[in-house]
Each structure stands twice: as C-alpha cells, then as structure tokens.
Amino acid sequence: MWGFPLTCYYLPYGNVPNEATKGYIQDVGFQCTHLVTSKKNKEMTYNILTDTDFFRDLESDNTASIKADYGRFIEQTVNQCKKAISKVDMNIMLAYTETELMGYTEQKDETGAYASKASHFLKEMQNMADELAKAGAIPSLIEWTGTTTDLVELIYALKETGCVNNGEMLIGKMCEAMFQLFGKKPIKDCARLYVGIKEREDDLSRTYFIDKMRRKLNTILSHIQWRNSCASPVST
C-alpha cells in the first residue's frame, strides 16, 4: 500500500454512483489519482548515474574534461542518494553503477585511475546507507501528518497487542523504527508522551486517537454498506 486514505475505498467498482455520492466520489478519486501519480514519479532509475558525462568520458577515453566531469559525478551521486526512495533502491543504484565501472578500473591510464576512485566512492556511499537513512536523507514513502502523541499512542497499542515481532521488540527500538517508517526523526521522549496518555482524565477512554480511528473506520464501512444497498436493483 502507498499510504492511501481509507476514503479511497469509496470509489465504485463497476457500479455507477448515485447522485448523492457523485461529488464525494469525484473528490476522493482526485485524491487517489494524485497519490498514484506521486508514487509513479518517485520510481527509481537505477542506471541514472551511468548516463553522465563522466561515463561518456570513460567510454571514449576522453581525458580532457574527465577531472571536472568526475567532480560532477560525485555531486550527482550524492544528490541521487539523497533523493532515493529507500535504502534498498539506493544500494541497487550504487551497485549497478559500480558494476558498470568494473571494466574501466582495470585500465592503466588516467581514465582507469578516475574509474577506480569513483568505484571506491560508491563503496563508501553504500557503507553510509544506514547513516543516511537515520539522518533522514532518504525519504519515507509515507509521511505521518498527525500529532507525535497520536503516533506514540498507536505504537504502544501495537506493542501491547503483540502485532509486531510478537510483542517482543523493545518499545524504544519499536518507536525508533516506526518513526523512521513514517518519515519522522526519532525522538527520545516517547515514554514521556506515553505517561501523558496514561494520565488523561477521561472516564470512558484514554486512547483518543485509537477511538477516533475506530469511529472513522466504522463510518466508512457503514457508508459502503449503504452505497451498495442503494446500488442493488429493487426486486419486483
């Protein structure tokens, strides 16, 4: 899944929406189309670094501009790593580029020397993948747009239900992983926010966000059931 809002499921499958829901469905359809387009725009091109002036210099054995083109290649590599969708995509791109360099690194001339330098730099970038991800240089496919407290409430709920790693993952590690999953920089005071959740004064429930999720989902399910019943032919 790509982080679609649940309202995307309102879109009809083979049924023509009635007048009461046409405007709503059109609005939801726009949201879905926008998200699908965004997903397509983020697809990684793994050979992008081989389509550079530096590689063209290597192919043609051109040493006149190879120094300047090597410098631009390094900048392009760093920029592409920062724009990578995930650590996996980044490593594939770097591995592909390094493989294409192999034939040139064996040359005993200036182009071979620059190819060897570039290959070494690509290896170092692969080693830095974890650090880049932790620093937030590699963006997440999905972004948490709610409050930090709501996210912490969700994380603790998942922990208590044993839905992640059978509930055996330490809460600190789980918070760090979930924050990174949702494109947020991990924080150190998740426990403090959890204490705030526990100390909420409410006779009915302290889980404000989870209760909101349940209400929203039940509303959607009820609406789908109503829409399907309206679309069903009336028997005579």
PyMOL commands that set and color helices and strands:
alter all, ss='L'
color gray80, all
select helices_A, chain A and resi 6-10+19-41+53-60+66-83+87-105+110-127+129-134+148-161+165-167+171-181+190-198+208-231
alter helices_A, ss='H'
color red, helices_A
deselect
rebuild
show_as cartoon
